[in-house]
Amino acid sequence: MARRRQLRRRRTALAGAVFASVAAAAFLYVAPPWQDDGSALAADREPARPPGTGSPSSSAPVTPEASASPKPSPSQKASKSPEGSRDEESVDPDSVPASGPGVFTVAREGVSSKGGGSRYRVEVEDGIGVDPDSAAEDIAEILADPRGWGKNGSRTFRQVADGPAGLVIRIGTPKTTDRLCGQYGLNTRGEVNCRGGENVMVNLARWQLGSPTFDGPASEYRALIINHEVGHWLGHGHETCPGPGKPAPAMMQQIKGLKGCTSNAWPYDGNGRYLGGPSVP
């Protein structure tokens, strides 16, 4: 009798251990916390438009040092990765495509059919990992910032998707940027941005990775890209460092070196003072 009770206890203990193991395995399998299911945003597609005419401007040519592939610091972030996602993650330089189809999608979120201001359109090359509407949101925030060219409401900008636009901002791969900027006789060497007529061409590598000479995240460098090229569109020429330790002008070619200045993305400071420097002939 005693031996039967002892065997019964052993079977019960063994069954309990098996049940606990199965329960633990089921707990680990259900809803692992690192899984996340997301979907890309859809956008209407329009064919690429040929660049307009006008006096060109560009950050090219760059110095050999600036031509090296930039290595983003851990703090540098991509605002939209993967395409359509709002998550911010470090961008691997090898993940930035060198070329694309040359077809652009027009951003439609945030457009306004009423109101004044300079009309501008945002277009992003297809299949490059940047959502047009999210990029347009970033650009709108830059153009509306009080440190930007619209200081104190002196100038306003209105995004459009259809009809005429006095300013077109495109984001494209390095090879597409070279091709379109080359129509103005500009050599962007797969590295930099340009402006020709009403067209601003933003190099995807700079948009995603920033610049190796800029002390700040890629999101801040995007502000410098837009402020620099829109500054050319407004008629501003290149400027250089006003003195050691001072903010580099937004119209300075900061990718070529800071010359003793500190990195800066904005034409004005928080008090409305213009952060300029000597003109470059």
Salt bridges, closest charged atoms under 4 A:
ASP44 OD2 - ARG108 NE 3.64
GLU46 OE1 - ARG49 NH2 2.56
GLU46 OE2 - ARG108 NH2 2.34
GLU123 OE2 - ARG49 NH1 2.86
GLU123 OE2 - ARG121 NE 2.72
GLU123 OE1 - ARG170 NE 2.97
ASP126 OD2 - ARG45 NH1 2.63
GLU137 OE1 - ARG86 NH1 3.43
ASP138 OD2 - LYS80 NZ 2.81
ASP145 OD1 - ARG147 NE 2.95
ASP162 OD2 - ARG108 NH1 3.30
GLU191 OE1 - ARG206 NH1 3.09
ASP269 OD2 - ARG273 NE 3.17
